[in-house]
């Protein structure tokens, strides 16, 4: 038994945490409930399974039963009364994913400059979020009432569907789903700001989503992810962790068993940073007694930040990114019926092997952000409109002969996923946030995206085309 497990057992273990009245009250608060009303979250969920579709949803009425089985617990991002904004910051190591758990002191120290910038930037807009510490990083969470002015703007003028030719295949959506899509554009803008401001202070690369990086001077392939990928999926399919519940990702993913880390990774829970700093939280999160004591004095109700969000919206609407979004959606993807004569006829034989390989074997190379980024960069350099790049990738996602995981594309949206990632990567190029310093053959090899076949391509020449076209 390691030290963390020993402290949990001395305090009564996870069962003691989950059965404690103060902990249960805090969980109830986070779900949107109080003494006078039931929770506003649509459902609970177990998460962190080995497959992305392995999410066990639990009716909100079964909260008491769910808490009788200690484990990781999440709530639906969807809410009956509010739109929930969520910024997920994570340390990612592409060669040694266990690094976050075996040396948390180092990985949270690396994130410190980025977290300071996020807090300063949110404060500048007047947004004061709930701040949680997870196993790999931080969650910033706040909410906006669905009947508020900002939500109406998200669902209306800001929503991609309100822009010209936004989609040829979109189905009718609820007001919450419409607002969620508009929120996604604004969160993309916020991530742009953070990435730009963090580039200097951070010791390691900071990027939007966990896009693979090449080797650093240290020899490591590590980065800090501003993960806004949830805005590329339907609102109903996304969940977020609940504070004061056990963080089980290293165990449920199979990492602990596979790498024999049973004695190296302590048990711990997700905590709010309420009157404690990160260093204190890293210690407190391993002690049942300390976790319960924190629950008695902390606040975890998701705060209403309607006014601050209004300021954020105005900054977004005046930004170069907004202008790009308008240009992006002015083009329409080809109709589904025409794909056999359009996207399916894309001449892969004329592409560099690294790009052709991703499009020829999209399952699972196109499910990785780095794969979509490489395809997007190459096709932009060759004159493709980004909306048609998204159409090409959507056509791959829609191809049932590619043996996608059962139910994967019934839970997630091929159109939304392709649209989100291509918009994300092309937007950074068009606004010059992405200077393409890793769009070259050496970095592509370090990212394991090179198929290592005879090739006369020099990817750097395509970056020169981008520089010439968009500078």
Number of C-alpha atoms within 10 A of each C-alpha: 11 12 15 20 20 16 19 24 16 12 19 14 19 21 17 17 27 24 14 13 14 18 23 19 17 22 26 21 19 22 26 20 17 15 9 6 8 14 21 20 21 18 22 25 21 19 25 20 16 14 11 11 18 11 17 13 16 19 12 19 13 11 17 12 9 19 18 11 12 16 18 23 28 25 24 24 23 23 22 13 15 22 27 22 21 21 21 20 26 24 25 24 19 19 10 11 15 20 17 21 18 15 12 19 13 11 22 22 13 18 24 15 17 24 19 11 17 22 16 14 17 18 13 13 18 17 22 17 21 20 20 23 22 24 21 23 21 24 21 21 22 22 21 23 18 20 13 13 15 25 25 19 17 27 25 17 12 27 22 23 18 17 18 14 14 19 22 13 10 10 6 8 11 9 16 24 19 24 24 26 24 25 25 23 24 24 20 24 24 22 21 22 15 23 24 14 17 22 15 13 12 17 14 20 17 27 22 21 23 24 21 25 23 20 16 12 8 8 8 15 20 25 27 27 23 25 20 22 19 21 23 21 20 19 22 16 15 17 21 19 23 27 24 26 24 24 24 20 17 19 18 15 14 13 16 18 12 10 9 11 16 15 13 16 21 19 24 25 27 25 29 27 19 16 10 12 11 18 12 11 23 20 13 20 26 24 27 26 19 18 24 21 14 23 25 15 11 16 16 25 19 21 17 20 19 19 15 18 24 19 15 22 22 12 15 20 14 10 13 14 20 18 14 17 17 17 15 22 21 14 17 16 22 18 12 14 8 10 15 11 10 15 20 13 9 14 9 15 9 9 16 16 21 23 22 18 18 23 21 14 12 19 16 13 16 21 14 15 18 22 22 25 19 21 22 26 24 21 17 22 20 12 11 13 19 24 24 21 24 24 25 21 25 20 20 22 23 16 11 10 8 14 9 15 12 9 9 14 16 9 14 18 18 23 22 18 23 26 22 22 22 24 23 23 22 23 24 20 20 19 17 13 15 18 15 17 9 18 21 17 16 16 18 20 15 15 19 15 20 18 15 10 8 7 10 8 14 13 20 16 13 20 21 13 16 21 16 10 12 12 11
